[in-house]
Structures are given as C-alpha cells and as structure tokens.
Amino acid sequence: MIRAAGRVARFEYMRHVRSKQFLGTTFGMPVFMLLIGGFAAWSGSTAQNATAHPWGYVAAGLPPAAADVLAATDLRPFTDVKTAAAALAAGTVGGYAAHDGALGFRVTAWEPLPDGVSDSLSEAIRAEALSAAPPALRAAFDEPATIVYALAAAPDHVRSADTLWATLAVAFAVPLALTLAVLFSTTLLVTAVAEEKANRLIECLATSVAPLALVGGKVVGLGLLALTQLGIWAAGAAAAAVVGLRLGVPGATVAAMPWPTVALAGIWLIGGYLVQAALVVGLGIAIGEPREAQQVAGFASLGLVLPFSLAGLLVFRPASPAAVWLSILPLTSPVAMPIRLLLSAVPLQQAVLSAALLALTAVLALWAAGAVFRWAMLRPPIRWRRRVNAALP
Amino acid sequence: MTLPRWPRVATIAGREFAWHLRRKSFLLTTFGLPVVGLIVGGATLMVGTGVAVEVGAAVGRALEVDELRRSADAPRIGWVDAADGGADDAAAPAADDAFRAFADVDDAGVALAAGEVDSVFVVPSDYPRRHDVVRLARSWAPPSGDVGAVTDRLRLRVWPDAPPAVTAAMVRPQQRIDVDLVAPPANVAAEAEAAAGADDPSRLMLVLAVGLLLYTTIFTASSYLMQSVTTEKENRVIEVLLTSVSPLELLVGKVTGLGMLGGLQLLIWGGFGLLSLNVGAVFIAAAATIRFGPTVLMLAAVYFLFGYLFYASLMGAVGALVPSFQESGPLTFVVLLPAWLPFFVLELLMRQPNGTLGRALSLFPPTAPLVMMLRLSSGPVPAWEVALSLALLIAGAAAVLALAARVFATNQLLAGEAFNLRRGVAVLMGRS
C-alpha cells in the first residue's frame, strides 16, 4: 500500500509542479509582493515626510550641538527670524523653526509639522540636552543601560532586543507558512478530488489503488508541493536579505535564534497539515461538487485562523489557561503551539500531550477520509441546497 | 462595429436580472448578510443586560482582555536594585506608581508569575560600572513602554543633579516643540487647505464610501457575470443565444442586468443598515457629506456608473476567455489589480491630493473613480482636469466594452480551449 501511495504522491506532485498555475504563483507572487510592498513603503514614507514646500530654521541663537544636527539635515538655514518670516510670507517655505533659548523650538508654519522635520528638531533638542551633562557622564546619560532580556524561568539565558524581534517574526512566520501551505494545497486537493469524482476517473483509480493509499498519496504529494513552494519563497527571501538588503540583522542575532525550537515546531506543521488536508479531502469526496467543496474547505481552516486572532494572548500571556488550551486542541495547536514554544518556556508535558493529540487526530482523520472515500465513491454529488430545501417544510 | 439593438439588450438584461434575482445564493447573500448583521447588532445592543454581560465578561476574563490592555497602557514594573536600596527611594521622572521594589530576584519572580508585575528589571550591584540590566518577563515578547520608563529612571541614577528641563528634553524632546500655525500666503492657499485636510474624516468617508460602493458592486455583479458567461459556455447555451443576438448585445445586456442586480443589493443592504445601525448616526454622516455640494455628489454617481461599466466589461471578457469558472482566478486577479492601486498609496494621496501621483491616477481610467473623488473632496480641481478624466474614463469604458465584445465573438465562445496569453493577445488583436 505504501508503494501505491508513493506513486500517487509522485504523480500528484509532478502533475502540479509543472503546471503554469504553480509556476506563476511560486515565482510571480514574491515579485508581485515585493513590488507592491516597495510601492506602499515608498508611498508611506513619502507621505510621512511630504511637504508642499521646503522647511527652514533660524541659525541665529542656535546652540552649537543643535546647530551641528540641523546642519546635517535638508532644512534650509536662515540667518535671522526676519529672513525666515519673509520666506514664509512669500510661500517659499512651509514653516521655520527658531530656538526658544530653553531647550526647545518655536515653529511658525502654514503647513502641519511633517514627521521628518519633527524628528530632526527632536534630535537637535536631545543633542543640546546631552551637551549640558558633565563630559564624564555624557555617554552614560545618553544611554544609561544596555537592556538584555530573559525569561523569569531561566534568568541566566539572556537575549538581545534584536533577537527578540527576530524570534517574534519567526514565531509567526512558521505558523503562517503552515496556513499558506494548507490554503494552497487544500485548494488543489479539493478541486482534484472533486473533479476526479465528477468525471468518474476516481472509480478507475480505485480498481487498482486502495482508498487509504489514494487519499494518503494525494495528501503527501500536495503537501510536498506546498513545501517546495515555501522552500523557494524562503530561499528567495534569504537571498534578498543577504544580497540586497543587509537589513541590519547581524550574524550574532541570527546565531542566537532558537533554531532547534524552530525545527521542533516542524512537528506541529506536519501534523497540522495532515489533519487539515485529510479533513478537506474527506469533505471534497463527500460533497463532490468542486465549487461547493471549495467553500467547505474554507471553513475547515478556521481552526488555524483562530489563534492568529488571539495573537496578543499567545505573545504576552503564553501560560494563561486559554493559551494553553489553544495549544493543546488539535485544530488550533498547529498554530498556537509553535508560537508558545518560540516565545516562552512550555512545560514538557504540555508539548508532549499536544503533539500526541495532534498525531492521533492526523491518523484518525486520514483513516476517516479513506472511509469516506469508500462510502462516497459511487454516490452522486451531494446537492446540499436541494437537501436543505427537501428538509424544509 | 454595429450598434446594439436595444430591445434585445433589454430582453437579455431583464432575463439576467430576473434569473439571478431568484437564485438562492443571491437571496442568501442579500438577506442573510444583513440578518447576521442585525443579529450581531442586536447582541451588541443587548450587552448591558443579563446573560450577554455574563457571557461577554467570562470570555473577556478567559482571554485576559482587560489585563492585556492594562499592561500595554500602564505596565507594572518590578525593580531589583541592591545598590540603590530599593526603587521607592530613587527619584524618578515619571510613573513612580508603576515601580515596585523587590529585595531579590526570587521574590520578583514569584510576583511576576502571579501576575502582580508585568516585568522585572534586575540592576547589577556594581551599576553603572557594569552596564547590563536584565529584564525578566513571562515571554520573549518584545518590550513595551517599560524599557523607556526604566531608562529614564536609570538616567537619574547616572546624573542625580540633572536639571529637570535637561532630563525632560532627553526623555520627550518632541514635547518641547511649539507650533504656531499661521494663515497661508494667497499663492499657496489651495495647497495649504488640501494639506491641512489630510486627516479630515469626512473626506476619507466619502472616498471609502465610493470605493465600497464601487467594489461591492463590481465584485458581486461581475462574479455573477462571469459565472453566467462560463456556465453558458460550459453547457453550450450561449451557442443557441448567439444565433439570435450579437455578442455585443449579449454583453451589454448582461452588464446592464447584473449591474441593476448589484444596485438592488446595495439598496437592500443600505436599508438594513439604516434599520440595524444607529439611524441618527447615518443621517449625521449623510449630512457631513452635504458640505461637498451637489456637484461633487453628482460626479460621484457618474464616476461610479462608468467605473462599474469599465470593470464589468473587463470581467465579462475574462469570463469569455477562460474555459471554466475555476480557472478564472489568476486572470481576475490581474484584471482587478489596478482597482486596489489607490489603497496602496492612500496616505500619500490624502496628503498630496493634487500632487503628480494624484493627478496621474485621477486621469488613469481604472483608478479615476476613486482618486478623482478624493481630489474633489479635498478642494477645487480645475474643470478641464475633471472633464479630461471623465472623457478618458468614458472612452476607456467604451474601449473595454468593444474589446470585450470582440472576445465575445462567436468563435471564442464556441472554442472551449484553455486560456493562454498568446491566445488572449490574438483575440484582442482580432487575429483569432
């Protein structure tokens, strides 16, 4: 049976991996997202600093520390207030800032203060304040501590702030990858099954392949397809980060990431995919009509969406009863448990219980999908609307 | 291209309207969605009475909603600092109530586990010689405002005699910037008005209202349109139809009938909205839009109409090009992509409605309905720009309609082949 399932998996994988839809989505989507993301980022940044006209500052009376900061900006210097006011009245500048003599600025403008100008003035104020500190204390006054982070359960195992942000990103990227894989592959899965049932091809297949092998083969083949897609996306993202971005993520941060825990989270990814895929295949076979089966498949993935909507609880209160239950129940644990594992110290017994329940559910779901297959193979597609109408008085 | 025979168009439009009107999926969407809204609205109104309060409070407690909000707004900070002799003795710039001193890390850890504090900061005994302060928490979640509060506190440890103004300037420099807004010079008054109104909620409301109306109608009606075309292609009914009507008549009839259906759906949803929402609030919102004047509102209707025609024709063409409804997804995505473009740059458009990007997008037919509404609601727009934008939109809609009719040409509807780019281009060039 395993050999037959392997053949089915290979057929499904090869059939889809060469399809235009797969290639278009796999290679086109990252390019599209980069373009849209870049465009939106440019737009947001431009909007934040958008000024209809240049802005300026009055150099007279400016303390040296603040003058040094403002000289390095795009702000236009004016020798005195009179010149600046004349430029404002002529509409050549949107506003100007003059030092108030007491660690502050007075801004006169007809445009709302842009964020970029506000940031520059704030930096000048801080520089001036810092210059007032005794030279021996200046560095410590500017940055009085290096904060490092640890869990209360393990105070000696500290991480930097950069590592915290990177861990948070990975903690959500892992279950998000699962959700994307599930959405992508189950759509293909449900359509393939429903179409094969509609055109009766599945009956021919069933003469030579056991139902469980057929179902298992499809689930594994399309799961591998989703993994291929995610792998290509991850490799692309890593290449972009290394080559183009050098996002300021230092090697130490990458090395300090909890990679063994990320690998451990793979258990929930695989289990979650198997449960969802088996559910969707079972529904697809039972319903038979591709359009309706796709709608039902959407409902099946709701369990994966729920933990995302309670992300605050999982991140800030990972040991609360609700978070613990979310990470143990098989429909929500594939998303909730990786987040908890990566962001907190999960008791071993909870992790084992969650993994065991998920594995059991996956086995049961695959078995049930095979049973549904046997039961529903020769039945016509279920017309749910007709059934509901018939049941109504 | 010959003009359509209008009685036949009317017959097709009437048939499409009546047939889809009776569909259970239409009835379910049209009435089911508002009923769910009414139920949810009713449940919301019931909050404050009996069971609803109990259930809501229990769910809130289980999800620790209040606690999460409180810890984000006002974190409670545990403080272990042997050298300082306890946090309560230290002078602190702000939020002293937030700090609680502990004698050692173990006591602080117990309080942290019990939820009495949100984080604990352990200051080394040889601070500031040793610079590392450890923050203990229940998860690896990135810190919130507690780190800033602790940094401010430590700054006073470094230089206890720091003048308050200096400390305040280090902590919150932006609060030391006084802004005096003056009247703009006459030559830039229009620009200043547009920039000042960037955050005006009524502008945003009008743009979002037009966007919502346009997109809801597009997505509802065009989905029906594509489904109708692909179904008739699959079951070959379309071949029978084309013996008595031209492709253009068929397309215009379908677009009109399903547009009316989308309009009806919007009216029903609007009626339910009035019923279920606060009626007073709806009228206040409507009154707020009056300040835009009848011309802007009339132009909104015109842009909405031709915007719908533009996109519905495109979707009809997609329906004619693809062999089945399931395979329409990628092409639909590409075709509707320009409709989302203004939302990606909305902030920039709100701040500079008359900038280069705003002008370009208000002339570009796929984005004109939304962007021109935004510009019109932010101040006067030169009449020639409005006229040019409308002319381009109408010409664009007519061109798309003509192209769609070409795609609708009989041989395409009969072929039943899978869509590919070369074939699509050949059809549009009239070579297929």
Boltz contact constraints between the chains, C-beta under 6 A:
constraints:
  - contact:
      token1: [A, 39]
      token2: [B, 344]
      max_distance: 6.0
  - contact:
      token1: [A, 40]
      token2: [B, 344]
      max_distance: 6.0
  - contact:
      token1: [A, 43]
      token2: [B, 345]
      max_distance: 6.0
  - contact:
      token1: [A, 43]
      token2: [B, 348]
      max_distance: 6.0
  - contact:
      token1: [A, 44]
      token2: [B, 347]
      max_distance: 6.0
  - contact:
      token1: [A, 46]
      token2: [B, 348]
      max_distance: 6.0
  - contact:
      token1: [A, 47]
      token2: [B, 347]
      max_distance: 6.0
  - contact:
      token1: [A, 47]
      token2: [B, 348]
      max_distance: 6.0
  - contact:
      token1: [A, 47]
      token2: [B, 351]
      max_distance: 6.0
  - contact:
      token1: [A, 50]
      token2: [B, 351]
      max_distance: 6.0
  - contact:
      token1: [A, 50]
      token2: [B, 352]
      max_distance: 6.0
  - contact:
      token1: [A, 52]
      token2: [B, 191]
      max_distance: 6.0
  - contact:
      token1: [A, 52]
      token2: [B, 195]
      max_distance: 6.0
  - contact:
      token1: [A, 89]
      token2: [B, 185]
      max_distance: 6.0
  - contact:
      token1: [A, 91]
      token2: [B, 185]
      max_distance: 6.0
  - contact:
      token1: [A, 91]
      token2: [B, 187]
      max_distance: 6.0
  - contact:
      token1: [A, 91]
      token2: [B, 188]
      max_distance: 6.0
  - contact:
      token1: [A, 103]
      token2: [B, 165]
      max_distance: 6.0
  - contact:
      token1: [A, 103]
      token2: [B, 169]
      max_distance: 6.0
  - contact:
      token1: [A, 103]
      token2: [B, 176]
      max_distance: 6.0
  - contact:
      token1: [A, 104]
      token2: [B, 176]
      max_distance: 6.0
  - contact:
      token1: [A, 105]
      token2: [B, 177]
      max_distance: 6.0
  - contact:
      token1: [A, 106]
      token2: [B, 178]
      max_distance: 6.0
  - contact:
      token1: [A, 107]
      token2: [B, 179]
      max_distance: 6.0
  - contact:
      token1: [A, 108]
      token2: [B, 180]
      max_distance: 6.0
  - contact:
      token1: [A, 110]
      token2: [B, 182]
      max_distance: 6.0
  - contact:
      token1: [A, 110]
      token2: [B, 184]
      max_distance: 6.0
  - contact:
      token1: [A, 110]
      token2: [B, 192]
      max_distance: 6.0
  - contact:
      token1: [A, 111]
      token2: [B, 195]
      max_distance: 6.0
  - contact:
      token1: [A, 113]
      token2: [B, 179]
      max_distance: 6.0
  - contact:
      token1: [A, 118]
      token2: [B, 174]
      max_distance: 6.0
  - contact:
      token1: [A, 121]
      token2: [B, 177]
      max_distance: 6.0
  - contact:
      token1: [A, 122]
      token2: [B, 173]
      max_distance: 6.0
  - contact:
      token1: [A, 122]
      token2: [B, 174]
      max_distance: 6.0
  - contact:
      token1: [A, 125]
      token2: [B, 169]
      max_distance: 6.0
  - contact:
      token1: [A, 125]
      token2: [B, 173]
      max_distance: 6.0
  - contact:
      token1: [A, 125]
      token2: [B, 176]
      max_distance: 6.0
  - contact:
      token1: [A, 126]
      token2: [B, 170]
      max_distance: 6.0
  - contact:
      token1: [A, 126]
      token2: [B, 173]
      max_distance: 6.0
  - contact:
      token1: [A, 129]
      token2: [B, 166]
      max_distance: 6.0
  - contact:
      token1: [A, 129]
      token2: [B, 169]
      max_distance: 6.0
  - contact:
      token1: [A, 129]
      token2: [B, 170]
      max_distance: 6.0
  - contact:
      token1: [A, 132]
      token2: [B, 166]
      max_distance: 6.0
  - contact:
      token1: [A, 133]
      token2: [B, 159]
      max_distance: 6.0
  - contact:
      token1: [A, 137]
      token2: [B, 158]
      max_distance: 6.0
  - contact:
      token1: [A, 137]
      token2: [B, 159]
      max_distance: 6.0
  - contact:
      token1: [A, 140]
      token2: [B, 128]
      max_distance: 6.0
  - contact:
      token1: [A, 140]
      token2: [B, 158]
      max_distance: 6.0
  - contact:
      token1: [A, 141]
      token2: [B, 155]
      max_distance: 6.0
  - contact:
      token1: [A, 141]
      token2: [B, 158]
      max_distance: 6.0
  - contact:
      token1: [A, 141]
      token2: [B, 159]
      max_distance: 6.0
  - contact:
      token1: [A, 144]
      token2: [B, 151]
      max_distance: 6.0
  - contact:
      token1: [A, 144]
      token2: [B, 154]
      max_distance: 6.0
  - contact:
      token1: [A, 144]
      token2: [B, 155]
      max_distance: 6.0
  - contact:
      token1: [A, 144]
      token2: [B, 158]
      max_distance: 6.0
  - contact:
      token1: [A, 145]
      token2: [B, 131]
      max_distance: 6.0
  - contact:
      token1: [A, 145]
      token2: [B, 133]
      max_distance: 6.0
  - contact:
      token1: [A, 145]
      token2: [B, 154]
      max_distance: 6.0
  - contact:
      token1: [A, 146]
      token2: [B, 131]
      max_distance: 6.0
  - contact:
      token1: [A, 146]
      token2: [B, 132]
      max_distance: 6.0
  - contact:
      token1: [A, 147]
      token2: [B, 133]
      max_distance: 6.0
  - contact:
      token1: [A, 147]
      token2: [B, 135]
      max_distance: 6.0
  - contact:
      token1: [A, 147]
      token2: [B, 147]
      max_distance: 6.0
  - contact:
      token1: [A, 148]
      token2: [B, 132]
      max_distance: 6.0
  - contact:
      token1: [A, 148]
      token2: [B, 134]
      max_distance: 6.0
  - contact:
      token1: [A, 149]
      token2: [B, 135]
      max_distance: 6.0
  - contact:
      token1: [A, 150]
      token2: [B, 134]
      max_distance: 6.0
  - contact:
      token1: [A, 150]
      token2: [B, 136]
      max_distance: 6.0
  - contact:
      token1: [A, 152]
      token2: [B, 109]
      max_distance: 6.0
  - contact:
      token1: [A, 152]
      token2: [B, 112]
      max_distance: 6.0
  - contact:
      token1: [A, 152]
      token2: [B, 136]
      max_distance: 6.0
  - contact:
      token1: [A, 155]
      token2: [B, 136]
      max_distance: 6.0
  - contact:
      token1: [A, 164]
      token2: [B, 140]
      max_distance: 6.0
  - contact:
      token1: [A, 164]
      token2: [B, 142]
      max_distance: 6.0
  - contact:
      token1: [A, 165]
      token2: [B, 142]
      max_distance: 6.0
  - contact:
      token1: [A, 167]
      token2: [B, 140]
      max_distance: 6.0
  - contact:
      token1: [A, 168]
      token2: [B, 142]
      max_distance: 6.0
  - contact:
      token1: [A, 312]
      token2: [B, 68]
      max_distance: 6.0
  - contact:
      token1: [A, 313]
      token2: [B, 63]
      max_distance: 6.0
  - contact:
      token1: [A, 315]
      token2: [B, 141]
      max_distance: 6.0
  - contact:
      token1: [A, 316]
      token2: [B, 68]
      max_distance: 6.0
  - contact:
      token1: [A, 316]
      token2: [B, 141]
      max_distance: 6.0
  - contact:
      token1: [A, 317]
      token2: [B, 64]
      max_distance: 6.0
  - contact:
      token1: [A, 318]
      token2: [B, 139]
      max_distance: 6.0
  - contact:
      token1: [A, 320]
      token2: [B, 64]
      max_distance: 6.0
  - contact:
      token1: [A, 322]
      token2: [B, 62]
      max_distance: 6.0
  - contact:
      token1: [A, 322]
      token2: [B, 63]
      max_distance: 6.0
  - contact:
      token1: [A, 343]
      token2: [B, 139]
      max_distance: 6.0
  - contact:
      token1: [A, 343]
      token2: [B, 140]
      max_distance: 6.0
  - contact:
      token1: [A, 344]
      token2: [B, 139]
      max_distance: 6.0
  - contact:
      token1: [A, 385]
      token2: [B, 24]
      max_distance: 6.0
